[in-house]
Amino acid sequence: MIIDCHGHYTTAPKALIAWREAQIAALANPSAAREKGSIRISDDEIRESLEGAQLKLQRERGTDLTIFSPRAAGMAHHIGDAIASLHWSQHCNDLIHRVCTLYPDNFVGVCQLPQSPGVAPDNCIGELERCVTELGFIGCNLNPDPSGGYWTAPPLTDRYWYPLYEKMVELDVPAMVHVSSSCNPNFHATGAHYLNADTTAFMQFLTADLFKDFPILRFIIPHGGGAVPYHWGRYRGLAQDLKRPAVVDLIRDHIFFDTCVYHLPGIELLLKVVPADNILFGSEMVGAVRGIDPETGQYFDDTRRYIEQVRFISDADKQKIFEGNARRVYPRISRVRAVTT
Amino acid sequence: MIIDCHGHYTTAPKALIAWREAQIAALANPSAAREKGSIRISDDEIRESLEGAQLKLQRERGTDLTIFSPRAAGMAHHIGDAIASLHWSQHCNDLIHRVCTLYPDNFVGVCQLPQSPGVAPDNCIGELERCVTELGFIGCNLNPDPSGGYWTAPPLTDRYWYPLYEKMVELDVPAMVHVSSSCNPNFHATGAHYLNADTTAFMQFLTADLFKDFPILRFIIPHGGGAVPYHWGRYRGLAQDLKRPAVVDLIRDHIFFDTCVYHLPGIELLLKVVPADNILFGSEMVGAVRGIDPETGQYFDDTRRYIEQVRFISDADKQKIFEGNARRVYPRISRVRAVTT
């Protein structure tokens, strides 16, 4: 079985986007009523949005189950306030739940959190709990920069985040560290902001004792870990110079990289330097890069192909990357889908 | 001959730091006189600061000439105003000039610019011109984020920067894109901010037509290009999706990566995906990572060793990386040091 740990609902029906646009328009008028309202989307519209996209690509690529969350760029926590973020997050998460209910063999949910700049993440605990205990979700996406490119929140290792971590530990769910769109013109979202956040989070974890306080807290750093595996020597050296634990010890039970790296040499590097136990198969499909690589004739984001081509790791390690590690990092997945052999 | 394109004067005599500390203390008192003042450092103090560090390592590692600039983390453009930045930059650049005068076979200068948050970079033209025409410098370090981690300046492709680029073109000098220390607690300088800036700048260049306006403008993106070579497939795919020029065409005459990547698999990746014409040998010695890698018994930042171990590129390509490309990107270097064969 192949579990793709990184899929967003980038093809959601237009009614979802229309609701968000209306919400944003209403925010311009502070005296307008702040109703969550409802969104009318039929089951057929949901099926249609997936059949020609994620489901088709799952079949074509031979992957089975996608850990599925709302569109990352759509979270846009920097827009509006905490109430707006909550309403929007609930709608997005409810739609993911409908996807998972319609296609329980193909999708399992991860939630968007109702973060908002300057608002302590305590406000996310209720929605996380609702999604996990009522909707059967298995994790959350955590945005280290709700400001959308100005980085005004405290580092992820600050006690500011601890109440949310306590709930994650209680529910035994991990978080994927994932920023949203950037409203800072310096940062292209998928070409810079996403990768920068991955790199930034890793170095925050390296320089603090967060995991002493939370011995079972787990994070997935997506997009192959940003710049981290490419600079593995730099991080090993910095950890040594700073008298911090060795990088392999830091990550062992806590930090996991996905395989959203869209060329063979990058995947080879990842698999060469990062222990197989800390890598989860992911493709970000349908996501940041949608084209076909003229050099290979295959989709850039068909990351399974790259991994299959690597000869220097064992089949047992590949099995961990494709399935076993996801089950370990997201233990609630096994309540949804049994282990295959 | 081996030219190291990336060295900072991280071992400068204490009197330099003392001057800066006094300047910062004086900034707290706005009514204090704003004198540039002078710094007393003897030639022997300069020799002493280098003999046991950069010069010793040049000899041990068999490198010849270092393109040498003030300490990057020390620039701290976010401290004080443009006048403070100018005084500080002039002192730092003058000291680099003394180093290059004392050791003309070992060092050639690159200058710090007197950038300041919210101040258009026109204010840097005078110091760039002074350093190039009077002090014999061959390039500059350009900070894309003078705010020190809040990213409040326009992207490097904005017309805001054009007057400085016009002067760079006129003088035929390149810029290394290099941020300074971070005053944003999210970003560790050498473990996150530096690499993020590299990644960010590359994506800015990819999404704009800067090089149509400046056909001979050249940038070095240090630290192996941040996350870029590791995500080469992502960038090739994004360029294609966005209908931008192919990445190899974008970089050909304009963007160059150094080899400050501190492990063999990272260097192998860099040399595999980036054309040899766009790679310049660099070590950042004495810099971000100062220890010895217990896995190899060698210094992490002894990057020559990694390149020498790579078998899949030709000796001719290695010669370009070690010398030829630096002479092409920094043409003024050949006024200082003749080509060896």
Chai-1 contact restraints between the chains, C-beta under 6 A:
chainA,res_idxA,chainB,res_idxB,connection_type,confidence,min_distance_angstrom,max_distance_angstrom,comment,restraint_id
A,W151,B,N184,contact,1.0,0.0,6.0,A-B,restraint_1
A,W151,B,N186,contact,1.0,0.0,6.0,A-B,restraint_2
A,P155,B,P185,contact,1.0,0.0,6.0,A-B,restraint_3
A,P155,B,N186,contact,1.0,0.0,6.0,A-B,restraint_4
A,N184,B,W151,contact,1.0,0.0,6.0,A-B,restraint_5
A,P185,B,P155,contact,1.0,0.0,6.0,A-B,restraint_6
A,N186,B,W151,contact,1.0,0.0,6.0,A-B,restraint_7
A,N186,B,P155,contact,1.0,0.0,6.0,A-B,restraint_8
A,N186,B,T200,contact,1.0,0.0,6.0,A-B,restraint_9
A,H188,B,M203,contact,1.0,0.0,6.0,A-B,restraint_10
A,H188,B,T207,contact,1.0,0.0,6.0,A-B,restraint_11
A,G191,B,M203,contact,1.0,0.0,6.0,A-B,restraint_12
A,G191,B,L238,contact,1.0,0.0,6.0,A-B,restraint_13
A,A192,B,T199,contact,1.0,0.0,6.0,A-B,restraint_14
A,A192,B,T200,contact,1.0,0.0,6.0,A-B,restraint_15
A,A192,B,M203,contact,1.0,0.0,6.0,A-B,restraint_16
A,L195,B,T199,contact,1.0,0.0,6.0,A-B,restraint_17
A,L195,B,A227,contact,1.0,0.0,6.0,A-B,restraint_18
A,N196,B,N196,contact,1.0,0.0,6.0,A-B,restraint_19
A,N196,B,T199,contact,1.0,0.0,6.0,A-B,restraint_20
A,T199,B,A192,contact,1.0,0.0,6.0,A-B,restraint_21
A,T199,B,L195,contact,1.0,0.0,6.0,A-B,restraint_22
A,T199,B,N196,contact,1.0,0.0,6.0,A-B,restraint_23
A,T200,B,N186,contact,1.0,0.0,6.0,A-B,restraint_24
A,T200,B,A192,contact,1.0,0.0,6.0,A-B,restraint_25
A,M203,B,H188,contact,1.0,0.0,6.0,A-B,restraint_26
A,M203,B,G191,contact,1.0,0.0,6.0,A-B,restraint_27
A,M203,B,A192,contact,1.0,0.0,6.0,A-B,restraint_28
A,T207,B,H188,contact,1.0,0.0,6.0,A-B,restraint_29
A,G226,B,A227,contact,1.0,0.0,6.0,A-B,restraint_30
A,A227,B,L195,contact,1.0,0.0,6.0,A-B,restraint_31
A,A227,B,G226,contact,1.0,0.0,6.0,A-B,restraint_32
A,A227,B,A227,contact,1.0,0.0,6.0,A-B,restraint_33
A,Y230,B,Y230,contact,1.0,0.0,6.0,A-B,restraint_34
A,Y230,B,G266,contact,1.0,0.0,6.0,A-B,restraint_35
A,W232,B,H263,contact,1.0,0.0,6.0,A-B,restraint_36
A,G233,B,Y262,contact,1.0,0.0,6.0,A-B,restraint_37
A,G233,B,H263,contact,1.0,0.0,6.0,A-B,restraint_38
A,G233,B,F300,contact,1.0,0.0,6.0,A-B,restraint_39
A,R234,B,Y262,contact,1.0,0.0,6.0,A-B,restraint_40
A,R234,B,V289,contact,1.0,0.0,6.0,A-B,restraint_41
A,G237,B,Y262,contact,1.0,0.0,6.0,A-B,restraint_42
A,G237,B,V289,contact,1.0,0.0,6.0,A-B,restraint_43
A,G237,B,G291,contact,1.0,0.0,6.0,A-B,restraint_44
A,G237,B,F300,contact,1.0,0.0,6.0,A-B,restraint_45
A,L238,B,G191,contact,1.0,0.0,6.0,A-B,restraint_46
A,Q240,B,G291,contact,1.0,0.0,6.0,A-B,restraint_47
A,D241,B,R290,contact,1.0,0.0,6.0,A-B,restraint_48
A,D241,B,G291,contact,1.0,0.0,6.0,A-B,restraint_49
A,Y262,B,G233,contact,1.0,0.0,6.0,A-B,restraint_50
A,Y262,B,R234,contact,1.0,0.0,6.0,A-B,restraint_51
A,Y262,B,G237,contact,1.0,0.0,6.0,A-B,restraint_52
A,H263,B,W232,contact,1.0,0.0,6.0,A-B,restraint_53
A,H263,B,G233,contact,1.0,0.0,6.0,A-B,restraint_54
A,P265,B,L269,contact,1.0,0.0,6.0,A-B,restraint_55
A,P265,B,K272,contact,1.0,0.0,6.0,A-B,restraint_56
A,P265,B,V273,contact,1.0,0.0,6.0,A-B,restraint_57
A,G266,B,Y230,contact,1.0,0.0,6.0,A-B,restraint_58
A,L269,B,P265,contact,1.0,0.0,6.0,A-B,restraint_59
A,L269,B,L269,contact,1.0,0.0,6.0,A-B,restraint_60
A,K272,B,P265,contact,1.0,0.0,6.0,A-B,restraint_61
A,V273,B,P265,contact,1.0,0.0,6.0,A-B,restraint_62
A,V289,B,R234,contact,1.0,0.0,6.0,A-B,restraint_63
A,V289,B,G237,contact,1.0,0.0,6.0,A-B,restraint_64
A,R290,B,D241,contact,1.0,0.0,6.0,A-B,restraint_65
A,G291,B,G237,contact,1.0,0.0,6.0,A-B,restraint_66
A,G291,B,Q240,contact,1.0,0.0,6.0,A-B,restraint_67
A,G291,B,D241,contact,1.0,0.0,6.0,A-B,restraint_68
A,F300,B,G233,contact,1.0,0.0,6.0,A-B,restraint_69
A,F300,B,G237,contact,1.0,0.0,6.0,A-B,restraint_70
